[in-house]
């Protein structure tokens, strides 16, 4: 309700009244976004944890029989493309639909992608399904997080706690998705499991529509509407990019074997271009420009973190299949359950972290320090994996892996929800959704790198692989610690 309406005594609209309500001290709209993100992550991780196996298992096992190194590269490249597409989702929200509607339509496209994987055979289903899921997830992910940020004022100390609760929803989905699809894949095959992912996303869309009023008018506006004059060059640019990609595939400049490398390069170039656009735009104020500069080292640290963490679905998927003893009380669990282990820790620890950040308020460590601790923690966790290299064959104790993945979870909680929160507050007003897309670019770089790095793993060189990877992350974290005062001074009042 506007100030003038309040002065005249006009009653607030039902949407505004709903948006003003709170639950456990947080805006009621958090519950709606919590739910849609939970089911989106259920479908995403439920599919992703079995995707590599689908690609490299033999045809007699229900797979496609692709070389293992190529399959891992495809998984990494796909993950990178999901985050690359967030720029499209952010652009559509900022220029065409607004954040709230982009979340909804993104979910619809995700459902279509999972159905394609479930119904279409072979690489046709993989190609169509993964492209649709990447595009839909890109639209939903960037905007769900940005929309949540609009529910809090920039100086609201509850924001880190709110994003940590939002992260709890993400990880309930990430935990339950692989459990169900792993069992379905083993008992009924890959296509039934992919169908379950589609049903999960459909449930998320249903609850989003049912409780849409909880968001009030948040995310309904289009902050920077595109004009007809601007639309033509955009469409021409999209067509040109499609032609270039098609030519690259036909001439074999892009192949399945180098897809993760190409994806990493494309996202790096796109990130440089995007930072240049933000820093040079006349719609960005001097203070906002300084905040964008402060975001750059956080962007780089985030990419390092995710290049290790996202190996959960590349290198660690193979590790789970070939090295972990999954026998539990005489019953052997599916290897894909590796994707559900770390979310157990997140679910247990998220409320504690949310309470801690809420209680500490402005006394909590600054964002750069939280980022540094998260990156360093991932490096230490990889070093712990190196200690297990003495086990022969498929004998690595699952409880030892469970404990190490607790380190993954603590590191993630120190960095990822904090990164989502600070991005919404460092973002220029005219580029809020697109700034969140830029944040996801750093996740995309790390994810596609996870596919590239996984090619260097083998059981014979585990100590060196985990040792060097962990050391690189720890060095990156220490660099962020050293730069923390410089970063904080340029955040212009954002804690």
Order of alpha helices (4+ residues) and beta strands (2+ residues): alpha-alpha-beta-beta-alpha-alpha-alpha-alpha-alpha-alpha-alpha-alpha-alpha-alpha-alpha-beta-beta-beta-alpha-alpha-beta-alpha-alpha-alpha
